[in-house]
Amino acid sequence: MTMAVSCESCGMPLAGAELHALSDPAIPYCIHCAPDGTLQAPAERLERFTQWMMGQEGLDYATAHERALAYLKTMPAWKGSFQPASE
Ligand SMILES: [Zn+2]
């Protein structure tokens, strides 16, 4: 039985070692979230994820940003990294 592994930052399935940062299965992040082996800063990851989402979903920046933030807040890597904007 194999455990489903996915990036703890963005949730991308890590189906093979080559999808892990530095192709190292011990690193629980994908090549996009940790291109040099360490996790990107929250603001940078949020910005990149926003841009990615705009391209994928054809969203405007504000909508993509909102969705990206909501999504990343659910990921283990970012627990507590993004404070609620207004609550
Ligand atoms: Zn990732």
PDB file of the backbone (N, CA, C, O) and the ligand in Angstrom, with CONECT records:
HET     ZN  A 101       1
ATOM      1  N   MET A   1       0.845  -1.197   0.000  1.00  0.00           N
ATOM      2  CA  MET A   1       0.000   0.000   0.000  1.00  0.00           C
ATOM      3  C   MET A   1       0.883   1.252   0.000  1.00  0.00           C
ATOM      4  O   MET A   1       1.750   1.419   0.858  1.00  0.00           O
ATOM      5  N   THR A   2       0.652   2.090  -0.944  1.00  0.00           N
ATOM      6  CA  THR A   2       1.439   3.316  -1.019  1.00  0.00           C
ATOM      7  C   THR A   2       0.605   4.501  -0.565  1.00  0.00           C
ATOM      8  O   THR A   2      -0.596   4.576  -0.823  1.00  0.00           O
ATOM      9  N   MET A   3       1.255   5.406   0.101  1.00  0.00           N
ATOM     10  CA  MET A   3       0.573   6.583   0.592  1.00  0.00           C
ATOM     11  C   MET A   3       0.557   7.632  -0.508  1.00  0.00           C
ATOM     12  O   MET A   3       1.567   7.870  -1.171  1.00  0.00           O
ATOM     13  N   ALA A   4      -0.589   8.250  -0.692  1.00  0.00           N
ATOM     14  CA  ALA A   4      -0.664   9.329  -1.668  1.00  0.00           C
ATOM     15  C   ALA A   4       0.094  10.532  -1.131  1.00  0.00           C
ATOM     16  O   ALA A   4      -0.223  11.056  -0.063  1.00  0.00           O
ATOM     17  N   VAL A   5       1.091  10.958  -1.876  1.00  0.00           N
ATOM     18  CA  VAL A   5       1.881  12.101  -1.445  1.00  0.00           C
ATOM     19  C   VAL A   5       1.537  13.292  -2.324  1.00  0.00           C
ATOM     20  O   VAL A   5       1.460  13.189  -3.549  1.00  0.00           O
ATOM     21  N   SER A   6       1.336  14.406  -1.673  1.00  0.00           N
ATOM     22  CA  SER A   6       1.120  15.623  -2.446  1.00  0.00           C
ATOM     23  C   SER A   6       1.882  16.757  -1.784  1.00  0.00           C
ATOM     24  O   SER A   6       2.209  16.707  -0.598  1.00  0.00           O
ATOM     25  N   CYS A   7       2.151  17.766  -2.572  1.00  0.00           N
ATOM     26  CA  CYS A   7       2.900  18.916  -2.087  1.00  0.00           C
ATOM     27  C   CYS A   7       2.161  19.564  -0.911  1.00  0.00           C
ATOM     28  O   CYS A   7       0.971  19.865  -1.005  1.00  0.00           O
ATOM     29  N   GLU A   8       2.872  19.771   0.184  1.00  0.00           N
ATOM     30  CA  GLU A   8       2.229  20.347   1.365  1.00  0.00           C
ATOM     31  C   GLU A   8       1.969  21.835   1.212  1.00  0.00           C
ATOM     32  O   GLU A   8       1.322  22.454   2.058  1.00  0.00           O
ATOM     33  N   SER A   9       2.470  22.397   0.142  1.00  0.00           N
ATOM     34  CA  SER A   9       2.270  23.819  -0.097  1.00  0.00           C
ATOM     35  C   SER A   9       1.117  24.088  -1.057  1.00  0.00           C
ATOM     36  O   SER A   9       0.295  24.971  -0.813  1.00  0.00           O
ATOM     37  N   CYS A  10       1.058  23.322  -2.156  1.00  0.00           N
ATOM     38  CA  CYS A  10       0.039  23.603  -3.171  1.00  0.00           C
ATOM     39  C   CYS A  10      -0.892  22.433  -3.451  1.00  0.00           C
ATOM     40  O   CYS A  10      -1.902  22.594  -4.136  1.00  0.00           O
ATOM     41  N   GLY A  11      -0.559  21.256  -2.927  1.00  0.00           N
ATOM     42  CA  GLY A  11      -1.446  20.119  -3.098  1.00  0.00           C
ATOM     43  C   GLY A  11      -1.240  19.336  -4.373  1.00  0.00           C
ATOM     44  O   GLY A  11      -1.962  18.375  -4.639  1.00  0.00           O
ATOM     45  N   MET A  12      -0.258  19.739  -5.167  1.00  0.00           N
ATOM     46  CA  MET A  12       0.017  19.017  -6.399  1.00  0.00           C
ATOM     47  C   MET A  12       0.466  17.596  -6.073  1.00  0.00           C
ATOM     48  O   MET A  12       1.330  17.404  -5.217  1.00  0.00           O
ATOM     49  N   PRO A  13      -0.114  16.587  -6.749  1.00  0.00           N
ATOM     50  CA  PRO A  13       0.308  15.206  -6.496  1.00  0.00           C
ATOM     51  C   PRO A  13       1.782  15.013  -6.870  1.00  0.00           C
ATOM     52  O   PRO A  13       2.226  15.417  -7.945  1.00  0.00           O
ATOM     53  N   LEU A  14       2.519  14.389  -5.960  1.00  0.00           N
ATOM     54  CA  LEU A  14       3.938  14.143  -6.212  1.00  0.00           C
ATOM     55  C   LEU A  14       4.088  12.677  -6.591  1.00  0.00           C
ATOM     56  O   LEU A  14       4.434  11.828  -5.770  1.00  0.00           O
ATOM     57  N   ALA A  15       3.817  12.411  -7.862  1.00  0.00           N
ATOM     58  CA  ALA A  15       3.754  11.032  -8.338  1.00  0.00           C
ATOM     59  C   ALA A  15       5.123  10.390  -8.486  1.00  0.00           C
ATOM     60  O   ALA A  15       5.237   9.165  -8.482  1.00  0.00           O
ATOM     61  N   GLY A  16       6.153  11.195  -8.615  1.00  0.00           N
ATOM     62  CA  GLY A  16       7.493  10.645  -8.769  1.00  0.00           C
ATOM     63  C   GLY A  16       8.512  11.560  -8.136  1.00  0.00           C
ATOM     64  O   GLY A  16       8.242  12.733  -7.878  1.00  0.00           O
ATOM     65  N   ALA A  17       9.692  11.010  -7.887  1.00  0.00           N
ATOM     66  CA  ALA A  17      10.744  11.797  -7.230  1.00  0.00           C
ATOM     67  C   ALA A  17      11.064  13.063  -8.010  1.00  0.00           C
ATOM     68  O   ALA A  17      11.420  14.084  -7.421  1.00  0.00           O
ATOM     69  N   GLU A  18      10.939  13.002  -9.338  1.00  0.00           N
ATOM     70  CA  GLU A  18      11.322  14.153 -10.159  1.00  0.00           C
ATOM     71  C   GLU A  18      10.389  15.349  -9.951  1.00  0.00           C
ATOM     72  O   GLU A  18      10.706  16.467 -10.356  1.00  0.00           O
ATOM     73  N   LEU A  19       9.241  15.107  -9.321  1.00  0.00           N
ATOM     74  CA  LEU A  19       8.322  16.214  -9.068  1.00  0.00           C
ATOM     75  C   LEU A  19       8.576  16.879  -7.721  1.00  0.00           C
ATOM     76  O   LEU A  19       8.077  17.971  -7.451  1.00  0.00           O
ATOM     77  N   HIS A  20       9.357  16.209  -6.881  1.00  0.00           N
ATOM     78  CA  HIS A  20       9.738  16.807  -5.603  1.00  0.00           C
ATOM     79  C   HIS A  20      10.808  17.874  -5.836  1.00  0.00           C
ATOM     80  O   HIS A  20      11.562  17.813  -6.807  1.00  0.00           O
ATOM     81  N   ALA A  21      10.860  18.845  -4.934  1.00  0.00           N
ATOM     82  CA  ALA A  21      11.925  19.828  -4.995  1.00  0.00           C
ATOM     83  C   ALA A  21      13.269  19.107  -4.990  1.00  0.00           C
ATOM     84  O   ALA A  21      13.478  18.181  -4.206  1.00  0.00           O
ATOM     85  N   LEU A  22      14.161  19.526  -5.848  1.00  0.00           N
ATOM     86  CA  LEU A  22      15.498  18.927  -5.989  1.00  0.00           C
ATOM     87  C   LEU A  22      15.444  17.430  -6.280  1.00  0.00           C
ATOM     88  O   LEU A  22      16.424  16.715  -6.070  1.00  0.00           O
ATOM     89  N   SER A  23      14.289  16.958  -6.766  1.00  0.00           N
ATOM     90  CA  SER A  23      14.089  15.528  -7.033  1.00  0.00           C
ATOM     91  C   SER A  23      14.370  14.681  -5.793  1.00  0.00           C
ATOM     92  O   SER A  23      14.805  13.533  -5.894  1.00  0.00           O
ATOM     93  N   ASP A  24      14.115  15.266  -4.625  1.00  0.00           N
ATOM     94  CA  ASP A  24      14.370  14.585  -3.362  1.00  0.00           C
ATOM     95  C   ASP A  24      13.040  14.207  -2.707  1.00  0.00           C
ATOM     96  O   ASP A  24      12.317  15.081  -2.230  1.00  0.00           O
ATOM     97  N   PRO A  25      12.715  12.919  -2.682  1.00  0.00           N
ATOM     98  CA  PRO A  25      11.435  12.465  -2.127  1.00  0.00           C
ATOM     99  C   PRO A  25      11.255  12.826  -0.655  1.00  0.00           C
ATOM    100  O   PRO A  25      10.136  12.806  -0.142  1.00  0.00           O
ATOM    101  N   ALA A  26      12.352  13.154   0.022  1.00  0.00           N
ATOM    102  CA  ALA A  26      12.268  13.515   1.438  1.00  0.00           C
ATOM    103  C   ALA A  26      11.701  14.920   1.629  1.00  0.00           C
ATOM    104  O   ALA A  26      11.255  15.273   2.721  1.00  0.00           O
ATOM    105  N   ILE A  27      11.722  15.713   0.570  1.00  0.00           N
ATOM    106  CA  ILE A  27      11.182  17.074   0.640  1.00  0.00           C
ATOM    107  C   ILE A  27       9.698  17.039   0.257  1.00  0.00           C
ATOM    108  O   ILE A  27       9.353  16.620  -0.848  1.00  0.00           O
ATOM    109  N   PRO A  28       8.829  17.473   1.161  1.00  0.00           N
ATOM    110  CA  PRO A  28       7.388  17.345   0.912  1.00  0.00           C
ATOM    111  C   PRO A  28       6.809  18.454   0.047  1.00  0.00           C
ATOM    112  O   PRO A  28       5.605  18.707   0.089  1.00  0.00           O
ATOM    113  N   TYR A  29       7.657  19.121  -0.741  1.00  0.00           N
ATOM    114  CA  TYR A  29       7.178  20.203  -1.592  1.00  0.00           C
ATOM    115  C   TYR A  29       7.532  19.923  -3.045  1.00  0.00           C
ATOM    116  O   TYR A  29       8.483  19.200  -3.341  1.00  0.00           O
ATOM    117  N   CYS A  30       6.745  20.512  -3.952  1.00  0.00           N
ATOM    118  CA  CYS A  30       6.984  20.294  -5.370  1.00  0.00           C
ATOM    119  C   CYS A  30       8.057  21.257  -5.898  1.00  0.00           C
ATOM    120  O   CYS A  30       8.500  22.171  -5.204  1.00  0.00           O
ATOM    121  N   ILE A  31       8.445  21.019  -7.125  1.00  0.00           N
ATOM    122  CA  ILE A  31       9.498  21.827  -7.760  1.00  0.00           C
ATOM    123  C   ILE A  31       9.081  23.289  -7.930  1.00  0.00           C
ATOM    124  O   ILE A  31       9.933  24.170  -8.043  1.00  0.00           O
ATOM    125  N   HIS A  32       7.777  23.544  -7.948  1.00  0.00           N
ATOM    126  CA  HIS A  32       7.310  24.919  -8.136  1.00  0.00           C
ATOM    127  C   HIS A  32       7.334  25.706  -6.828  1.00  0.00           C
ATOM    128  O   HIS A  32       7.629  26.901  -6.811  1.00  0.00           O
ATOM    129  N   CYS A  33       7.023  25.022  -5.746  1.00  0.00           N
ATOM    130  CA  CYS A  33       6.920  25.710  -4.456  1.00  0.00           C
ATOM    131  C   CYS A  33       8.284  25.875  -3.791  1.00  0.00           C
ATOM    132  O   CYS A  33       8.493  26.795  -3.001  1.00  0.00           O
ATOM    133  N   ALA A  34       9.197  24.983  -4.117  1.00  0.00           N
ATOM    134  CA  ALA A  34      10.523  25.034  -3.507  1.00  0.00           C
ATOM    135  C   ALA A  34      11.598  24.779  -4.542  1.00  0.00           C
ATOM    136  O   ALA A  34      12.318  23.784  -4.459  1.00  0.00           O
ATOM    137  N   PRO A  35      11.716  25.684  -5.537  1.00  0.00           N
ATOM    138  CA  PRO A  35      12.640  25.458  -6.646  1.00  0.00           C
ATOM    139  C   PRO A  35      14.086  25.235  -6.201  1.00  0.00           C
ATOM    140  O   PRO A  35      14.834  24.525  -6.873  1.00  0.00           O
ATOM    141  N   ASP A  36      14.482  25.827  -5.085  1.00  0.00           N
ATOM    142  CA  ASP A  36      15.859  25.610  -4.633  1.00  0.00           C
ATOM    143  C   ASP A  36      15.916  24.729  -3.388  1.00  0.00           C
ATOM    144  O   ASP A  36      16.933  24.690  -2.696  1.00  0.00           O
ATOM    145  N   GLY A  37      14.830  24.029  -3.109  1.00  0.00           N
ATOM    146  CA  GLY A  37      14.833  23.088  -1.997  1.00  0.00           C
ATOM    147  C   GLY A  37      14.202  23.618  -0.724  1.00  0.00           C
ATOM    148  O   GLY A  37      13.848  22.852   0.172  1.00  0.00           O
ATOM    149  N   THR A  38      14.063  24.943  -0.648  1.00  0.00           N
ATOM    150  CA  THR A  38      13.369  25.518   0.499  1.00  0.00           C
ATOM    151  C   THR A  38      12.116  26.223   0.020  1.00  0.00           C
ATOM    152  O   THR A  38      12.058  26.752  -1.090  1.00  0.00           O
ATOM    153  N   LEU A  39      11.137  26.217   0.867  1.00  0.00           N
ATOM    154  CA  LEU A  39       9.846  26.776   0.508  1.00  0.00           C
ATOM    155  C   LEU A  39       9.947  28.278   0.246  1.00  0.00           C
ATOM    156  O   LEU A  39      10.632  29.005   0.966  1.00  0.00           O
ATOM    157  N   GLN A  40       9.257  28.721  -0.790  1.00  0.00           N
ATOM    158  CA  GLN A  40       9.232  30.149  -1.098  1.00  0.00           C
ATOM    159  C   GLN A  40       8.553  30.924   0.032  1.00  0.00           C
ATOM    160  O   GLN A  40       7.799  30.359   0.824  1.00  0.00           O
ATOM    161  N   ALA A  41       8.831  32.211   0.091  1.00  0.00           N
ATOM    162  CA  ALA A  41       8.164  33.067   1.077  1.00  0.00           C
ATOM    163  C   ALA A  41       6.667  33.082   0.781  1.00  0.00           C
ATOM    164  O   ALA A  41       6.260  32.985  -0.376  1.00  0.00           O
ATOM    165  N   PRO A  42       5.848  33.203   1.828  1.00  0.00           N
ATOM    166  CA  PRO A  42       4.392  33.167   1.630  1.00  0.00           C
ATOM    167  C   PRO A  42       3.906  34.153   0.576  1.00  0.00           C
ATOM    168  O   PRO A  42       3.081  33.797  -0.265  1.00  0.00           O
ATOM    169  N   ALA A  43       4.398  35.374   0.608  1.00  0.00           N
ATOM    170  CA  ALA A  43       3.933  36.389  -0.339  1.00  0.00           C
ATOM    171  C   ALA A  43       4.298  36.015  -1.771  1.00  0.00           C
ATOM    172  O   ALA A  43       3.517  36.227  -2.699  1.00  0.00           O
ATOM    173  N   GLU A  44       5.492  35.457  -1.938  1.00  0.00           N
ATOM    174  CA  GLU A  44       5.934  35.077  -3.275  1.00  0.00           C
ATOM    175  C   GLU A  44       5.116  33.900  -3.804  1.00  0.00           C
ATOM    176  O   GLU A  44       4.700  33.884  -4.963  1.00  0.00           O
ATOM    177  N   ARG A  45       4.897  32.925  -2.938  1.00  0.00           N
ATOM    178  CA  ARG A  45       4.105  31.757  -3.351  1.00  0.00           C
ATOM    179  C   ARG A  45       2.682  32.157  -3.697  1.00  0.00           C
ATOM    180  O   ARG A  45       2.100  31.667  -4.665  1.00  0.00           O
ATOM    181  N   LEU A  46       2.130  33.062  -2.887  1.00  0.00           N
ATOM    182  CA  LEU A  46       0.772  33.531  -3.137  1.00  0.00           C
ATOM    183  C   LEU A  46       0.704  34.251  -4.477  1.00  0.00           C
ATOM    184  O   LEU A  46      -0.239  34.052  -5.243  1.00  0.00           O
ATOM    185  N   GLU A  47       1.696  35.083  -4.764  1.00  0.00           N
ATOM    186  CA  GLU A  47       1.718  35.822  -6.016  1.00  0.00           C
ATOM    187  C   GLU A  47       1.813  34.867  -7.212  1.00  0.00           C
ATOM    188  O   GLU A  47       1.090  35.009  -8.199  1.00  0.00           O
ATOM    189  N   ARG A  48       2.717  33.898  -7.100  1.00  0.00           N
ATOM    190  CA  ARG A  48       2.889  32.944  -8.205  1.00  0.00           C
ATOM    191  C   ARG A  48       1.646  32.085  -8.405  1.00  0.00           C
ATOM    192  O   ARG A  48       1.241  31.794  -9.530  1.00  0.00           O
ATOM    193  N   PHE A  49       1.061  31.695  -7.298  1.00  0.00           N
ATOM    194  CA  PHE A  49      -0.133  30.866  -7.385  1.00  0.00           C
ATOM    195  C   PHE A  49      -1.282  31.673  -7.988  1.00  0.00           C
ATOM    196  O   PHE A  49      -2.094  31.138  -8.744  1.00  0.00           O
ATOM    197  N   THR A  50      -1.345  32.946  -7.655  1.00  0.00           N
ATOM    198  CA  THR A  50      -2.361  33.830  -8.219  1.00  0.00           C
ATOM    199  C   THR A  50      -2.196  33.925  -9.733  1.00  0.00           C
ATOM    200  O   THR A  50      -3.163  33.801 -10.485  1.00  0.00           O
ATOM    201  N   GLN A  51      -0.954  34.146 -10.167  1.00  0.00           N
ATOM    202  CA  GLN A  51      -0.673  34.232 -11.605  1.00  0.00           C
ATOM    203  C   GLN A  51      -1.040  32.932 -12.316  1.00  0.00           C
ATOM    204  O   GLN A  51      -1.617  32.938 -13.404  1.00  0.00           O
ATOM    205  N   TRP A  52      -0.689  31.815 -11.672  1.00  0.00           N
ATOM    206  CA  TRP A  52      -0.985  30.509 -12.250  1.00  0.00           C
ATOM    207  C   TRP A  52      -2.486  30.335 -12.405  1.00  0.00           C
ATOM    208  O   TRP A  52      -2.965  29.867 -13.438  1.00  0.00           O
ATOM    209  N   MET A  53      -3.218  30.713 -11.378  1.00  0.00           N
ATOM    210  CA  MET A  53      -4.669  30.551 -11.381  1.00  0.00           C
ATOM    211  C   MET A  53      -5.319  31.436 -12.433  1.00  0.00           C
ATOM    212  O   MET A  53      -6.298  31.033 -13.061  1.00  0.00           O
ATOM    213  N   MET A  54      -4.788  32.635 -12.634  1.00  0.00           N
ATOM    214  CA  MET A  54      -5.308  33.520 -13.674  1.00  0.00           C
ATOM    215  C   MET A  54      -5.195  32.839 -15.035  1.00  0.00           C
ATOM    216  O   MET A  54      -6.107  32.906 -15.858  1.00  0.00           O
ATOM    217  N   GLY A  55      -4.046  32.180 -15.253  1.00  0.00           N
ATOM    218  CA  GLY A  55      -3.828  31.500 -16.520  1.00  0.00           C
ATOM    219  C   GLY A  55      -4.701  30.267 -16.672  1.00  0.00           C
ATOM    220  O   GLY A  55      -5.253  30.008 -17.741  1.00  0.00           O
ATOM    221  N   GLN A  56      -4.819  29.503 -15.578  1.00  0.00           N
ATOM    222  CA  GLN A  56      -5.581  28.267 -15.622  1.00  0.00           C
ATOM    223  C   GLN A  56      -7.073  28.514 -15.763  1.00  0.00           C
ATOM    224  O   GLN A  56      -7.750  27.866 -16.561  1.00  0.00           O
ATOM    225  N   GLU A  57      -7.580  29.460 -14.977  1.00  0.00           N
ATOM    226  CA  GLU A  57      -9.019  29.646 -14.866  1.00  0.00           C
ATOM    227  C   GLU A  57      -9.521  30.870 -15.623  1.00  0.00           C
ATOM    228  O   GLU A  57     -10.730  31.083 -15.721  1.00  0.00           O
ATOM    229  N   GLY A  58      -8.610  31.673 -16.157  1.00  0.00           N
ATOM    230  CA  GLY A  58      -9.016  32.880 -16.856  1.00  0.00           C
ATOM    231  C   GLY A  58      -9.646  33.913 -15.938  1.00  0.00           C
ATOM    232  O   GLY A  58     -10.542  34.653 -16.344  1.00  0.00           O
ATOM    233  N   LEU A  59      -9.172  33.958 -14.694  1.00  0.00           N
ATOM    234  CA  LEU A  59      -9.742  34.880 -13.714  1.00  0.00           C
ATOM    235  C   LEU A  59      -9.028  36.219 -13.749  1.00  0.00           C
ATOM    236  O   LEU A  59      -7.886  36.308 -14.200  1.00  0.00           O
ATOM    237  N   ASP A  60      -9.699  37.262 -13.272  1.00  0.00           N
ATOM    238  CA  ASP A  60      -9.006  38.537 -13.092  1.00  0.00           C
ATOM    239  C   ASP A  60      -8.152  38.440 -11.838  1.00  0.00           C
ATOM    240  O   ASP A  60      -8.299  37.513 -11.041  1.00  0.00           O
ATOM    241  N   TYR A  61      -7.264  39.403 -11.674  1.00  0.00           N
ATOM    242  CA  TYR A  61      -6.283  39.305 -10.599  1.00  0.00           C
ATOM    243  C   TYR A  61      -6.928  39.214  -9.219  1.00  0.00           C
ATOM    244  O   TYR A  61      -6.543  38.378  -8.402  1.00  0.00           O
ATOM    245  N   ALA A  62      -7.907  40.077  -8.966  1.00  0.00           N
ATOM    246  CA  ALA A  62      -8.515  40.129  -7.635  1.00  0.00           C
ATOM    247  C   ALA A  62      -9.176  38.804  -7.267  1.00  0.00           C
ATOM    248  O   ALA A  62      -9.031  38.319  -6.145  1.00  0.00           O
ATOM    249  N   THR A  63      -9.897  38.229  -8.214  1.00  0.00           N
ATOM    250  CA  THR A  63     -10.583  36.965  -7.965  1.00  0.00           C
ATOM    251  C   THR A  63      -9.584  35.834  -7.776  1.00  0.00           C
ATOM    252  O   THR A  63      -9.717  35.015  -6.867  1.00  0.00           O
ATOM    253  N   ALA A  64      -8.582  35.802  -8.650  1.00  0.00           N
ATOM    254  CA  ALA A  64      -7.565  34.765  -8.553  1.00  0.00           C
ATOM    255  C   ALA A  64      -6.812  34.869  -7.223  1.00  0.00           C
ATOM    256  O   ALA A  64      -6.513  33.860  -6.584  1.00  0.00           O
ATOM    257  N   HIS A  65      -6.517  36.089  -6.824  1.00  0.00           N
ATOM    258  CA  HIS A  65      -5.794  36.324  -5.578  1.00  0.00           C
ATOM    259  C   HIS A  65      -6.605  35.827  -4.387  1.00  0.00           C
ATOM    260  O   HIS A  65      -6.073  35.189  -3.478  1.00  0.00           O
ATOM    261  N   GLU A  66      -7.873  36.123  -4.406  1.00  0.00           N
ATOM    262  CA  GLU A  66      -8.763  35.710  -3.325  1.00  0.00           C
ATOM    263  C   GLU A  66      -8.834  34.190  -3.230  1.00  0.00           C
ATOM    264  O   GLU A  66      -8.753  33.616  -2.144  1.00  0.00           O
ATOM    265  N   ARG A  67      -8.987  33.552  -4.388  1.00  0.00           N
ATOM    266  CA  ARG A  67      -9.087  32.088  -4.395  1.00  0.00           C
ATOM    267  C   ARG A  67      -7.772  31.436  -4.019  1.00  0.00           C
ATOM    268  O   ARG A  67      -7.744  30.437  -3.300  1.00  0.00           O
ATOM    269  N   ALA A  68      -6.682  32.007  -4.510  1.00  0.00           N
ATOM    270  CA  ALA A  68      -5.363  31.462  -4.197  1.00  0.00           C
ATOM    271  C   ALA A  68      -5.109  31.535  -2.692  1.00  0.00           C
ATOM    272  O   ALA A  68      -4.591  30.592  -2.095  1.00  0.00           O
ATOM    273  N   LEU A  69      -5.471  32.642  -2.098  1.00  0.00           N
ATOM    274  CA  LEU A  69      -5.281  32.820  -0.668  1.00  0.00           C
ATOM    275  C   LEU A  69      -6.130  31.824   0.118  1.00  0.00           C
ATOM    276  O   LEU A  69      -5.650  31.189   1.057  1.00  0.00           O
ATOM    277  N   ALA A  70      -7.387  31.697  -0.274  1.00  0.00           N
ATOM    278  CA  ALA A  70      -8.290  30.778   0.416  1.00  0.00           C
ATOM    279  C   ALA A  70      -7.762  29.348   0.327  1.00  0.00           C
ATOM    280  O   ALA A  70      -7.846  28.578   1.285  1.00  0.00           O
ATOM    281  N   TYR A  71      -7.218  29.010  -0.837  1.00  0.00           N
ATOM    282  CA  TYR A  71      -6.701  27.658  -1.044  1.00  0.00           C
ATOM    283  C   TYR A  71      -5.442  27.417  -0.225  1.00  0.00           C
ATOM    284  O   TYR A  71      -5.331  26.409   0.473  1.00  0.00           O
ATOM    285  N   LEU A  72      -4.507  28.331  -0.311  1.00  0.00           N
ATOM    286  CA  LEU A  72      -3.231  28.139   0.389  1.00  0.00           C
ATOM    287  C   LEU A  72      -3.426  28.067   1.900  1.00  0.00           C
ATOM    288  O   LEU A  72      -2.681  27.379   2.597  1.00  0.00           O
ATOM    289  N   LYS A  73      -4.415  28.769   2.391  1.00  0.00           N
ATOM    290  CA  LYS A  73      -4.670  28.743   3.830  1.00  0.00           C
ATOM    291  C   LYS A  73      -5.075  27.355   4.325  1.00  0.00           C
ATOM    292  O   LYS A  73      -4.986  27.064   5.518  1.00  0.00           O
ATOM    293  N   THR A  74      -5.518  26.507   3.406  1.00  0.00           N
ATOM    294  CA  THR A  74      -5.922  25.157   3.801  1.00  0.00           C
ATOM    295  C   THR A  74      -4.740  24.195   3.783  1.00  0.00           C
ATOM    296  O   THR A  74      -4.869  23.062   4.247  1.00  0.00           O
ATOM    297  N   MET A  75      -3.589  24.619   3.258  1.00  0.00           N
ATOM    298  CA  MET A  75      -2.454  23.721   3.104  1.00  0.00           C
ATOM    299  C   MET A  75      -1.574  23.704   4.357  1.00  0.00           C
ATOM    300  O   MET A  75      -1.349  24.733   4.993  1.00  0.00           O
ATOM    301  N   PRO A  76      -1.078  22.491   4.697  1.00  0.00           N
ATOM    302  CA  PRO A  76      -0.265  22.357   5.919  1.00  0.00           C
ATOM    303  C   PRO A  76       0.954  23.269   5.946  1.00  0.00           C
ATOM    304  O   PRO A  76       1.337  23.762   7.008  1.00  0.00           O
ATOM    305  N   ALA A  77       1.564  23.498   4.792  1.00  0.00           N
ATOM    306  CA  ALA A  77       2.793  24.300   4.761  1.00  0.00           C
ATOM    307  C   ALA A  77       2.543  25.742   5.182  1.00  0.00           C
ATOM    308  O   ALA A  77       3.459  26.427   5.639  1.00  0.00           O
ATOM    309  N   TRP A  78       1.317  26.200   5.029  1.00  0.00           N
ATOM    310  CA  TRP A  78       1.023  27.628   5.232  1.00  0.00           C
ATOM    311  C   TRP A  78       0.135  27.894   6.430  1.00  0.00           C
ATOM    312  O   TRP A  78      -0.370  29.001   6.615  1.00  0.00           O
ATOM    313  N   LYS A  79      -0.048  26.874   7.232  1.00  0.00           N
ATOM    314  CA  LYS A  79      -0.895  27.030   8.407  1.00  0.00           C
ATOM    315  C   LYS A  79      -0.400  28.217   9.238  1.00  0.00           C
ATOM    316  O   LYS A  79       0.727  28.200   9.732  1.00  0.00           O
ATOM    317  N   GLY A  80      -1.224  29.231   9.390  1.00  0.00           N
ATOM    318  CA  GLY A  80      -0.859  30.380  10.207  1.00  0.00           C
ATOM    319  C   GLY A  80      -0.007  31.413   9.490  1.00  0.00           C
ATOM    320  O   GLY A  80       0.309  32.454  10.066  1.00  0.00           O
ATOM    321  N   SER A  81       0.378  31.144   8.223  1.00  0.00           N
ATOM    322  CA  SER A  81       1.244  32.084   7.508  1.00  0.00           C
ATOM    323  C   SER A  81       0.478  33.274   6.942  1.00  0.00           C
ATOM    324  O   SER A  81       1.018  34.370   6.792  1.00  0.00           O
ATOM    325  N   PHE A  82      -0.793  33.031   6.631  1.00  0.00           N
ATOM    326  CA  PHE A  82      -1.594  34.107   6.053  1.00  0.00           C
ATOM    327  C   PHE A  82      -2.634  34.539   7.072  1.00  0.00           C
ATOM    328  O   PHE A  82      -3.533  33.771   7.415  1.00  0.00           O
ATOM    329  N   GLN A  83      -2.513  35.745   7.545  1.00  0.00           N
ATOM    330  CA  GLN A  83      -3.480  36.230   8.524  1.00  0.00           C
ATOM    331  C   GLN A  83      -4.757  36.650   7.809  1.00  0.00           C
ATOM    332  O   GLN A  83      -4.721  37.113   6.669  1.00  0.00           O
ATOM    333  N   PRO A  84      -5.876  36.484   8.486  1.00  0.00           N
ATOM    334  CA  PRO A  84      -7.145  36.948   7.895  1.00  0.00           C
ATOM    335  C   PRO A  84      -7.051  38.439   7.594  1.00  0.00           C
ATOM    336  O   PRO A  84      -6.566  39.213   8.419  1.00  0.00           O
ATOM    337  N   ALA A  85      -7.516  38.842   6.410  1.00  0.00           N
ATOM    338  CA  ALA A  85      -7.403  40.226   5.989  1.00  0.00           C
ATOM    339  C   ALA A  85      -8.268  41.133   6.865  1.00  0.00           C
ATOM    340  O   ALA A  85      -7.829  42.190   7.317  1.00  0.00           O
ATOM    341  N   SER A  86      -9.491  40.701   7.088  1.00  0.00           N
ATOM    342  CA  SER A  86     -10.369  41.530   7.918  1.00  0.00           C
ATOM    343  C   SER A  86     -11.366  40.644   8.635  1.00  0.00           C
ATOM    344  O   SER A  86     -12.300  40.113   8.035  1.00  0.00           O
ATOM    345  N   GLU A  87     -11.153  40.499   9.894  1.00  0.00           N
ATOM    346  CA  GLU A  87     -12.085  39.684  10.671  1.00  0.00           C
ATOM    347  C   GLU A  87     -12.159  40.211  12.099  1.00  0.00           C
ATOM    348  O   GLU A  87     -12.892  39.662  12.922  1.00  0.00           O
TER     349      GLU A  87
HETATM  350 ZN    ZN A 101       3.753  22.793  -4.583  1.00  0.00          ZN2+
END
